[in-house]
């Protein structure tokens, strides 16, 4: 069994913000499996389903981004899973909009939600699918950018990236992390090219 967690903030006001891409990707996976991430457990909304023949728990922590680790740790304990059976989906303001970056381990970088997960688990050895939300302009205030609704012009790129992130999870489950890295860790191409 695998635990697939999307990071984000609960509440309608955060729904279409860059910081909620993890929630959106988990919802996309749930939709493709015909389930709804709605069962309340361990400070998260969850759904049990199957992807690529593997039993999975889809989860959206309800602790707000900076405390995501509390819910992830409780879910991992509840299902008695090793940390290597965790896949985390999250936004990354340090990657250009539309870029996917898959890693099997590593630091949190500037992402407070991922810092919380690593801190709560006391481990970095889990897969993460980072979805780039970095704008093509310098950022003066990261927090307000991440919590402000996406611009209409960005929505198509974001929808495509969420679709690719869901595909990447399927590849991770079926073929492994290296195969997913080879297939999806490419620089996003701008619409003009």
KOLMIVEX-195481 format. One record per residue: residue in one letter; x, y, z of N, C-alpha, C in turn. Coordinates in steps of 0.001 Angstrom, whole numbers, padded with zeros to 6 digits, always signed. Example, Ala and Ser with C-alpha at 12.3 -4.5 7.8 and 13.67 -1.06 7.14 Angstrom:
<pts>
A+013190-005690+007800+012300-004500+007800+013200-003300+007800/S+012850-002250+007080+013670-001060+007140+012900+000030+007870/
</pts>
This chain:
<pts>
X+000841-001185+000000+000000+000000+000000+000884+001245+000000/X+000423+002287-000703+001133+003567-000760+000234+004668-000213/X+000864+005664+000369+000176+006857+000843+000549+008004-000090/X-000444+008565-000764-000214+009656-001717-000852+010906-001144/X-000019+011874-000797-000471+013072-000096-000265+014299-000973/X-001314+015092-001124-001202+016385-001782-001185+017471-000715/X-000240+018390-000813-000152+019468+000171-000956+020676-000294/X-001602+021334+000668-002401+022510+000364-003020+023073+001619/X-003915+024008+001440-004640+024639+002546-006126+024365+002394/X-006802+023964+003480-008253+023768+003394-008963+025116+003309/X-010142+025105+002737-010935+026334+002667-011078+026824+001239/X-012289+027285+000928-012602+027716-000441-011696+028852-000917/X-011313+029745-000002-010497+030904-000403-009133+030505-000955/X-008689+029281-000671-007385+028820-001163-007501+027902-002377/X-008733+027608-002787-008982+026561-003775-008123+026669-005033/X-008118+027781-005716-007380+027907-006979-006128+028767-006825/X-005398+028545-005740-004151+029276-005526-002970+028370-005874/X-001821+028952-006219-000655+028124-006534-000283+027157-005413/X-000494+027563-004150-000094+026735-003015-000970+025500-002853/X-002046+025380-003631-002948+024236-003505-002825+023228-004635/X-001767+023288-005400-001610+022336-006493-001563+020889-006020/X-001022+020649-004840-000996+019291-004308-002407+018748-004117/X-003294+019570-003546-004694+019168-003395-005311+018886-004765/X-005048+019784-005726-005644+019627-007062-005187+018332-007723/X-003911+017988-007565-003380+016764-008179-003993+015524-007531/X-004159+015537-006206-004790+014408-005531-006258+014293-005965/X-006938+015426-006111-008319+015384-006603-008382+014817-008018/X-007382+015133-008831-007346+014597-010206-007172+013080-010178/X-006284+012592-009315-006102+011144-009170-007402+010486-008706/X-008058+011105-007719-009311+010564-007194-010372+010495-008285/X-010468+011572-009059-011448+011619-010145-011217+010483-011139/X-009955+010246-011494-009658+009189-012467-009958+007802-011909/X-009991+007686-010573-010307+006402-009928-011777+006289-009551/X-012542+007385-009748-013957+007357-009410-014246+007400-007917/X-013334+008042-007156-013557+008191-005714-013496+009669-005348/X-013941+009983-004132-013879+011354-003630-013056+011365-002354/X-012133+012309-002259-011287+012424-001069-012094+013175-000013/X-012841+012416+000802-013793+013048+001717-013872+012395+003095/X-013230+011237+003276-013297+010565+004583-012359+011280+005557/X-012882+011640+006726-012071+012356+007722-011331+011351+008602/X-009996+011464+008613-009182+010644+009517-007815+011286+009664/X-007270+011201+010871-005901+011634+011140-005624+013058+010650/X-006559+013968+010903-006417+015368+010505-006264+015547+008996/X-006926+014675+008235-006858+014745+006773-008181+014266+006184/X-008387+014595+004916-009446+013986+004116-008782+012903+003286/X-009387+011713+003233-008745+010600+002541-009739+009838+001669/X-009185+008993+000816-009955+008028+000031-009052+006834-000231/X-009616+005649-000107-008882+004427-000439-009267+004030-001857/X-008264+003658-002656-008538+003245-004029-007362+002404-004521/X-007339+002172-005830-006267+001405-006446-005771+002157-007675/X-004456+002236-007825-003849+002843-009009-002771+001890-009501/X-002835+001543-010764-001864+000610-011366-001752-000685-010560/X-002895-001181-010056-002915-002438-009313-002390-002334-007888/X-002022-001142-007455-001485-000924-006109-002562-000273-005242/X-002783-000793-004041-003704-000157-003100-003076+001138-002615/X-003858+002217-002623-003341+003520-002205-004345+004238-001316/X-003823+005096-000465-004631+006042+000284-004290+007418-000276/X-005285+008111-000796-005120+009488-001247-005452+010390-000072/X-004657+011424+000166-004893+012253+001347-004620+013726+001085/X-005447+014561+001740-005262+016012+001740-005276+016469+003206/X-004105+016762+003773-004061+017223+005169-004927+018465+005368/X-005608+018523+006511-006488+019648+006820-005900+020539+007916/X-004601+020450+008096-003897+021167+009167-003335+022508+008716/X-003582+022899+007485-002940+024034+006817-001504+023650+006479/X-001002+024287+005439+000260+023905+004824+001403+023719+005822/X+001630+024706+006669+002836+024689+007498+002824+023628+008589/X+001692+022948+008783+001605+021861+009764+001257+020529+009089/X+001478+020427+007799+001113+019227+007036+001712+017954+007618/X+002893+018059+008179+003581+016884+008704+002805+016160+009787/X+002019+016900+010579+001220+016260+011643+000283+015215+011057/X-000446+015593+010020-001395+014670+009395-000668+013534+008687/X+000413+013854+007978+001149+012816+007240+001703+011770+008211/X+002289+012217+009318+002843+011281+010303+001753+010399+010900/X+000595+010999+011203-000498+010205+011779-001033+009175+010789/X-001145+009567+009517-001614+008618+008501-000611+007490+008309/X+000655+007829+008264+001697+006799+008078+001666+005799+009233/X+001484+006300+010454+001386+005413+011621+000125+004558+011547/X-000987+005182+011199-002262+004458+011150-002187+003276+010187/X-001556+003480+009044-001484+002412+008037-000187+001608+008129/X+000642+001915+009129+001892+001180+009386+002743+001055+008131/X+002976+002202+007496+003736+002217+006245+005150+002726+006471/X+006131+002113+005804+007468+002698+005838+007465+004023+005084/X+008371+004900+005437+008404+006236+004822+008593+006148+003308/X+009227+005089+002823+009458+004925+001377+008158+004671+000604/X+007068+004383+001314+005774+004165+000653+004943+005437+000579/X+005585+006581+000794+004927+007877+000744+005297+008596-000551/X+004306+009200-001195+004504+010081-002350+003819+011401-002015/X+004564+012497-002067+004019+013809-001747+003958+014651-003016/X+002809+015266-003268+002624+016172-004401+002522+017589-003857/X+003289+018520-004445+003331+019873-003914+003711+020882-004980/X+003406+022147-004688+003810+023257-005554+005266+023606-005260/X+005922+024287-006204+007294+024753-005985+007483+026078-006709/X+007587+027153-005942+007729+028495-006513+009123+028704-007106/X+010073+027813-006794+011427+027927-007338+011574+027262-008701/X+010519+026593-009172+010518+026002-010516+009610+026826-011425/X+009980+026973-012689+009122+027727-013616+007733+027090-013742/X+006741+027923-013931+005361+027465-014088+005283+026376-015155/X+004653+025266-014807+004457+024171-015759+005497+023074-015679/X+006566+023276-014919+007649+022293-014812+007344+021268-013730/X+007601+019992-014025+007520+018945-013005+008933+018545-012615/X+009117+018259-011328+010412+017767-010853+010139+016651-009851/X+010558+015445-010195+010345+014276-009340+011673+013907-008696/X+011623+013622-007398+012807+013218-006652+012437+012061-005720/X+013409+011225-005411+013178+010102-004497+013507+010469-003056/X+014165+011596-002863+014542+012060-001523+015087+013471-001659/X+015439+014082-000543+016072+015391-000607+015510+016355+000420/X+016058+017542+000397+015656+018559+001367+014331+019202+000943/X+013812+020050+001821+012545+020731+001557+012732+021984+000735/X+013956+022467+000586+014158+023739-000097+013452+024836+000680/X+012677+025666-000011+011988+026783+000639+010539+026463+000989/X+010122+025211+000838+008708+024844+001008+008403+024464+002456/X+007622+025298+003142+007334+025060+004557+006491+023810+004802/X+005593+023478+003883+004806+022257+004044+005685+021027+004000/X+006626+021007+003061+007546+019879+002958+008492+019842+004161/X+008901+021013+004643+009717+021058+005875+008968+020404+007025/X+007669+020682+007134+006852+020097+008191+006779+018578+008059/X+006612+018083+006831+006544+016629+006608+007865+015974+006985/X+008969+016528+006509+010288+015964+006814+010540+015993+008321/X+010172+017100+008966+010369+017215+010402+009538+016211+011184/X+008291+016032+010806+007407+015108+011520+007823+013658+011323/X+008323+013332+010133+008729+011954+009839+010179+011684+010240/X+010943+012758+010446+012386+012625+010706+013053+011819+009589/X+012626+012092+008356+013156+011360+007201+012930+012173+005930/X+013838+011975+004965+013725+012628+003654+013577+011613+002528/X+013535+010316+002876+013576+009253+001865+012203+008895+001328/X+011493+009864+000792+010198+009583+000189+010096+010363-001117/X+009291+009823-002026+009128+010454-003343+008351+011751-003213/X+008739+012711-004032+007967+013946-004111+007860+014366-005560/X+006679+014847-005914+006410+015368-007252+006160+016858-007071/X+007148+017651-007473+007052+019107-007343+006480+019678-008641/X+005521+020594-008482+004891+021236-009631+005246+022718-009619/X+005938+023155-010659+006430+024523-010711+005333+025558-010851/X+005393+026572-009987+004442+027682-010056+005172+029019-010141/X+006493+028975-010341+007279+030205-010374+006872+031095-011534/X+006648+032385-011256+006259+033311-012322+007463+033702-013175/X+007188+034344-014310+008257+034787-015206+008732+036193-014837/X+008484+036585-013605+008911+037898-013128+009455+037725-011711/X+010291+038645-011253+010793+038538-009877+009655+038672-008865/X+009763+037928-007779+008732+037959-006742+009188+038822-005573/X+008357+039782-005208+008655+040589-004028+008108+039935-002771/X+006969+039264-002890+006318+038660-001725+005813+037271-002108/X+006595+036243-001764+006244+034865-002113+004895+034446-001530/X+004676+034773-000255+003466+034310+000427+002209+034826-000256/X+002159+036134-000535+000944+036656-001164+000775+036097-002578/X+001873+035861-003292+001782+035251-004628+001192+033838-004535/X+001676+033038-003587+001237+031650-003466-000202+031521-002992/X-000700+032531-002270-002048+032459-001704-003072+033276-002482/X-002636+033861-003599-003542+034634-004450-004047+033712-005569/X-005315+033836-005980-005824+032952-007040-004972+033029-008312/X-004874+031885-008977-004148+031817-010245-004794+032751-011265/X-003955+033300-012130-004488+034160-013194-005091+033288-014279/X-006092+033831-014942-006778+033093-016005-005782+032547-017040/X-004783+033333-017384-003802+032920-018395-002973+031719-017936/X-002904+031469-016630-002096+030370-016096-002875+029064-015977/X-004200+029146-016024-005018+027981-015707-004804+026803-016660/X-004628+027073-017946-004417+025975-018903-003102+025257-018627/X-002048+026034-018366-000748+025440-018048-000839+024616-016774/X-001531+025150-015766-001683+024456-014489-002481+023167-014677/X-003556+023210-015441-004368+022009-015684-003534+020924-016354/X-002713+021304-017323-001840+020343-018006-000817+019765-017029/X-000246+020617-016183+000761+020161-015226+000147+019193-014215/X-001068+019463-013751-001738+018575-012808-002000+017216-013465/X-002393+017240-014721-002606+015991-015460-001307+015188-015550/X-000200+015884-015867+001102+015203-015952+001557+014698-014584/X+001263+015444-013525+001627+014995-012174+000881+013711-011827/X-000408+013640-012187-001184+012420-011947-000605+011249-012747/X-000219+011509-013991+000429+010472-014812+001737+010037-014170/X+002493+010989-013633+003778+010679-013004+003590+009741-011818/X+002530+009957-011032+002256+009061-009904+002007+007648-010411/X+001251+007521-011501+001001+006191-012080+002299+005530-012517/X+003188+006306-013132+004478+005754-013571+005324+005351-012365/X+005332+006176-011322+006080+005818-010109+005586+004482-009569/X+004272+004300-009505+003705+003075-008956+003961+001859-009846/X+003929+002070-011159+004057+000936-012089+005507+000614-012444/X+006333+001666-012664+007681+001452-013190+008795+001915-012258/X+008453+002687-011229+009459+003157-010286+009810+004623-010479/X+010467+005171-009460+010814+006600-009468+011787+006960-010589/X+012846+006171-010837+013766+006557-011926+013074+006696-013279/X+012144+005798-013585+011424+005879-014863+010599+007155-014926/X+009956+007499-013804+009159+008727-013776+010053+009953-013911/X+011214+009935-013271+012144+011058-013391+012590+011238-014839/X+012923+010127-015500+013361+010201-016903+012278+010757-017807/X+011042+010419-017525+009940+010814-018394+009433+012231-018137/X+009434+012658-016877+008746+013907-016536+009653+015058-016105/X+010903+014790-015746+011780+015890-015302+012365+016623-016499/X+011510+017346-017187+011935+018154-018338+011512+019587-018087/X+012244+020487-018659+011890+021906-018517+010600+022181-019274/X+009732+022963-018670+008467+023315-019332+008772+024156-020569/X+008013+023917-021610+008178+024745-022813+007098+025799-022808/X+007475+026999-023196+006481+028060-023219+005569+027889-024415/X+004352+028423-024374+003406+028250-025467+003921+028780-026803/X+004867+029743-026760+005361+030325-028015+006263+029369-028800/X+006896+028389-028070+007848+027511-028769+007163+026343-029407/
</pts>
